[in-house]
Amino acid sequence: MRAVFQKSFGGPEVLEIAETERPKPLPGEVLVKVHASAVNPVDVFVRSGAFPLLGEPPFGVGWDISGVVEEAGPGARFEVGDEVYGMPFFPRAATGYAEYVAAPSRQVARKPASLDHVHAAAIPLAALTAWQGLVQAAGVKAGDRVLIHRAAGGVGHFAVQIAKAHGAHVIAMASPARHDFVRGLGANEVIDYRTTDFTEAVKDADVVFDSTAQGDLSLGVLRPGGVLISIVEHADPELAVRVEAAGRRFAGISVEPDYAALEAIADLVDAGLIRPHVEETFPLEEAGKAHELVASGHVRGKIVLTV
Ligand SMILES: NC(=O)c1ccc[n+]([C@@H]2O[C@H](COP(=O)([O-])OP(=O)(O)OC[C@H]3O[C@@H](n4cnc5c(N)ncnc54)[C@H](OP(=O)(O)O)[C@@H]3O)[C@@H](O)[C@H]2O)c1
């Protein structure tokens, strides 16, 4: 099968397609024939060596997949022909940019029936990050005032819709070219992060969802008892202490595979409450171009590879 590997850290040029052995599913695993695989900023950080999660190369790249079960190992909870999606093995290597991935059947979920594979692949890592922060850690509920940084991005555009689906009042930070987009996702208020000081514009938020390392500024807009969710990879370890000392709650998120949450997300997608936005697709051979775009830091929604 074909898969994208890298033999050294570096720019997009280190990504190369290689022929490799098709994996065999072990007990409890499914072999997924991958139709699409999404690109996340973490793929770019790992590729460059900025976030050496996988140790030294060589290794296979990528996590988000959507596809069809080709083989099921003994005890796996899917059958041949089932459509599934997920982010198996994260943060260990999964080689998701590939024609086949063998995955523990509890690390993938049934794909939303209303979506094609390209849109389903856009969901797992980004939407689970938003879900694990907003729903599982913060328990966001109807009427909560939720401030979302980086609202037009991969994680942010799911965070807006997940908060909204739970009845929250959503305040979204985005550049003006993205304002109609985030309003269309359900944001009640929109702030231009380039020209407006959000610490002046927002008061008494119940929840802040921070992906921009602005933890201390975000703390200042939370009501007493409010929750600061941080998904920043290299967050200041003392931030949690300052947040708790100020009488607010801190939730640091490092996303994990979670089939039950992916099924809950699929239900909201099929009910029309969440829709992934795919800005552009690239064939597997052009994974490097997809990485360049994601590395720009200004993609709206997601970039997906077709396999
Ligand atoms: N902890 C975890 O488990 C976890 C999981 C997933 C992601 N993350 C991290 O979370 C971050 C966001 O991930 P993502 O996938 O959402 O990234 P992304 O899709 O690349 O984010 C792009 C968006 O960020 C916006 N943006 C760029 N600079 C900004 C700024 N200074 N202030 C506000 N918005 C800004 C852009 O908006 P404009 O175009 O309007 O400028 C763009 O829409 C990344 O650092 C990623 O590594 C962490």
The ligand as a Tripos MOL2 file, in Angstrom:
@<TRIPOS>MOLECULE
LIG
   48    52     1     0     0
SMALL
NO_CHARGES

@<TRIPOS>ATOM
      1 N1         -4.1320   20.3640   22.9580 N.am      1 LIG1
      2 C1         -4.6250   19.6560   21.9530 C.2       1 LIG1
      3 O1         -4.9550   18.4730   22.1260 O.2       1 LIG1
      4 C2         -4.7700   20.3100   20.5990 C.ar      1 LIG1
      5 C3         -5.6040   19.6970   19.6600 C.ar      1 LIG1
      6 C4         -5.7880   20.3390   18.4170 C.ar      1 LIG1
      7 C5         -5.1260   21.5380   18.1430 C.ar      1 LIG1
      8 N2         -4.3100   22.0730   19.0910 N.ar      1 LIG1
      9 C6         -3.6030   23.3470   18.8050 C.3       1 LIG1
     10 O2         -4.5560   24.3800   18.7270 O.3       1 LIG1
     11 C7         -4.1370   25.3400   17.7810 C.3       1 LIG1
     12 C8         -5.2660   25.5670   16.7740 C.3       1 LIG1
     13 O3         -5.4570   24.3840   16.0100 O.3       1 LIG1
     14 P1         -6.3620   24.4520   14.7090 P.3       1 LIG1
     15 O4         -6.3430   23.1070   14.0860 O.co2     1 LIG1
     16 O5         -7.6350   25.0850   15.0180 O.co2     1 LIG1
     17 O6         -5.4630   25.4620   13.8430 O.3       1 LIG1
     18 P2         -5.7800   26.1570   12.4740 P.3       1 LIG1
     19 O7         -6.9420   25.5160   11.8120 O.co2     1 LIG1
     20 O8         -4.5100   26.2090   11.7130 O.co2     1 LIG1
     21 O9         -6.1840   27.6590   12.8770 O.3       1 LIG1
     22 C9         -6.3330   28.5720   11.8560 C.3       1 LIG1
     23 C10        -7.1430   29.7470   12.3340 C.3       1 LIG1
     24 O10        -6.4430   30.4480   13.3460 O.3       1 LIG1
     25 C11        -6.7870   31.8140   13.2450 C.3       1 LIG1
     26 N3         -5.7300   32.6210   13.8380 N.ar      1 LIG1
     27 C12        -4.4350   32.6590   13.4610 C.ar      1 LIG1
     28 N4         -3.7450   33.4670   14.2870 N.ar      1 LIG1
     29 C13        -4.6260   33.9270   15.2080 C.ar      1 LIG1
     30 C14        -4.5300   34.7960   16.3140 C.ar      1 LIG1
     31 N5         -3.3670   35.3540   16.6610 N.pl3     1 LIG1
     32 N6         -5.6330   35.0410   17.0420 N.ar      1 LIG1
     33 C15        -6.8170   34.4880   16.6980 C.ar      1 LIG1
     34 N7         -6.9700   33.6590   15.6580 N.ar      1 LIG1
     35 C16        -5.8860   33.3880   14.9160 C.ar      1 LIG1
     36 C17        -6.9740   32.0710   11.7830 C.3       1 LIG1
     37 O11        -7.9780   33.0220   11.6860 O.3       1 LIG1
     38 P3         -7.8920   34.2110   10.6480 P.3       1 LIG1
     39 O12        -7.7880   33.5550    9.2910 O.co2     1 LIG1
     40 O13        -9.1720   34.9160   10.8870 O.co2     1 LIG1
     41 O14        -6.6630   34.9980   11.0020 O.co2     1 LIG1
     42 C18        -7.4240   30.7030   11.2330 C.3       1 LIG1
     43 O15        -8.7920   30.6780   10.9290 O.3       1 LIG1
     44 C19        -2.8510   24.8250   17.1420 C.3       1 LIG1
     45 O16        -1.7500   25.3950   17.8220 O.3       1 LIG1
     46 C20        -2.9250   23.3370   17.4480 C.3       1 LIG1
     47 O17        -1.6610   22.7340   17.4800 O.3       1 LIG1
     48 C21        -4.1270   21.4970   20.3060 C.ar      1 LIG1
@<TRIPOS>BOND
     1     1     2 1
     2     2     3 2
     3     2     4 1
     4     4     5 ar
     5     4    48 ar
     6     5     6 ar
     7     6     7 ar
     8     7     8 ar
     9     8     9 1
    10     8    48 ar
    11     9    10 1
    12     9    46 1
    13    10    11 1
    14    11    12 1
    15    11    44 1
    16    12    13 1
    17    13    14 1
    18    14    15 2
    19    14    16 1
    20    14    17 1
    21    17    18 1
    22    18    19 2
    23    18    20 1
    24    18    21 1
    25    21    22 1
    26    22    23 1
    27    23    24 1
    28    23    42 1
    29    24    25 1
    30    25    26 1
    31    25    36 1
    32    26    27 ar
    33    26    35 ar
    34    27    28 ar
    35    28    29 ar
    36    29    30 ar
    37    29    35 ar
    38    30    31 1
    39    30    32 ar
    40    32    33 ar
    41    33    34 ar
    42    34    35 ar
    43    36    37 1
    44    36    42 1
    45    37    38 1
    46    38    39 2
    47    38    40 1
    48    38    41 1
    49    42    43 1
    50    44    45 1
    51    44    46 1
    52    46    47 1
@<TRIPOS>SUBSTRUCTURE
     1 LIG1         1 GROUP 0 **** ****
